[in-house]
Amino acid sequence: MIEKGKLISQVLLIAEKTGLTEITPIELSNGGNLIIHLSPYPIVARIATVSSKEDSAYAIKILDRELRVARHLESKGIPALLPSKLMDAGPYDVGGTWMTLWRYVPPTQLQPPSPSEAVEMVNELSIAMKDFSGDLPVLGVWERTCQSANKMRYNSDPRIQALLSVFQKVNKQMRMEPSLLIPCHGDAHARNLLPSPDGWIWSDFEDVSLMPAYWDLASFVGNHALFGGIQQQTFRYILDHLDNGTDLKAFGFAITARTLMSTLGNLDFALAGYGDLDFATRQLELAEDFIRQIELIIATGQT
């Protein structure tokens, strides 16, 4: 893979060919993607350094889908991070590494959304995603959880083994009725809801997948409830506004699966030396009891 300085130089050359000159590249982040603001223009280059290295063909497919999802959400009136319109959004081949261009959102301070506001935003996102007609991976975001579970199947920690036991049941149920899966953002947690001068906007569409009902809502509230307990405000608000036992069961299944995905995925990543081991360990300490409480709520119907 091309080193970072050369990547940025090639990005600037692409921009200059469209007439954008005197650019100062400002690195915003460098994780799975290298994010560069092409200052002073309202353009951000999102360079898929990791996925391009692992599977270039797959990387370009994801990047192209992200652009289509963002445009679809715009057509539905959903506030979302949008592809650049100042120059073509791509995808671009930058020396074998794939890149897309997005609108720059300046740092903005906003009050966190209230529970009702947050749930309304997630529900509107989910309704809009149902109409997305593009090809989506079945259980795409869940498959990484399966990989993490497989890596840890011989781990001697009894807490991990307890979660893997639950995972086996959930994974089996997840695959029983694929016709019921619906298009979802896939990773609609609170950090992917960005503050902007126009209000809160959704971002990060790389995990868009066909998933069970309530997946996006479970994604948004999952870690909040795991760390804050079942009395966490947004979680309580959701439970209090589910219409019937069927909805409660579906939401309970989704948040159990999402808790497994987050806990096992973060732990796998951290044990491999990449993630935050303290954070992943704290999730592990809380997950089994939290899932047990969810099972009790579903069984009794008492929220």
C-alpha positions, 0 to 999 in steps of 0.5 A: 500500500502507498504510504500516507504522504504519497496517497495525499499527494495523489489526491491533490493531483486529482483535485487539481485536475478539476481546477481546485488549487492551493489546497491544504490537506488536513488529516481528520482521522486515520483508522480504517479510512484515512480522512482528509479535508481538502481545505479551503474547499468543503470537500473531504477525501475518504480513503479506504486504506484498510479495505483496499489492501484486503480486497480492492474489488470489494472496497470499490463495491462498498464505496460505490454503495455508500454513495448510492445510499447517501443519495437515496437518503437525501431523496427521502429527506433524511439528513445525511452526510452527502457526497461532494457536489463540487467535484465528482464523488468517485470512487477514484483509484488512488494508486490501488487504494480507493477513495470517495469525496464527501461534503465537509462538515465543520465542527459543530456543538449541538445539544444531544437529542432527547430520547424521543428525538433520537428514536424519531431520527432512527425510525425515520432513517429505518423507514427510508432505508426500507425503500433502498433498491440497491443490492445489499449483503444478507446479514452483511454486518453480522458476518463479522460477528461470526468471524469473531465468534469463530476466532474465540471459540477456544478461549478459556474465559467462561464469560466468553464461552457464555456469550458464545453459547448465546451467539449460537442460538441467536445466529441460528435464529438470525438465519431462519427467515431471510425473507423477513430481513430488511435494508438497514443502515447497519451501524446506526450508533450514536457516533455515526450521528454527526452534529452539523450546522444544519442539525444532526446528520447520519454518516458512515454507510459502509455496513448497510445490510439486510438485517432483522427488524429494529436493527438500527434502533438496537444499534443506536441504543445498544451500548447506552443500555449496556453501560447505563442499564435497562433504566437508561433513558432512551432504552426505557423510552423505546420499551415504553413505546413498543406497541405489542408483544411481537414488537417487544420480542423483535426489539429484544432479539435485535438488541441481544444480537447487537450486544453480542456483535459489539462485545464479541467484535470489540473483544476480538479486535482488542485481543488482536492488539488493535482495539481498546481492551479496557473498553472491550473487557468492560463490555464483556463484564456487563454483557451476560447479565444485560442479555439475561435481563432482556430475556426476562423482559421478553419472557414476562412482557413487563417493561 
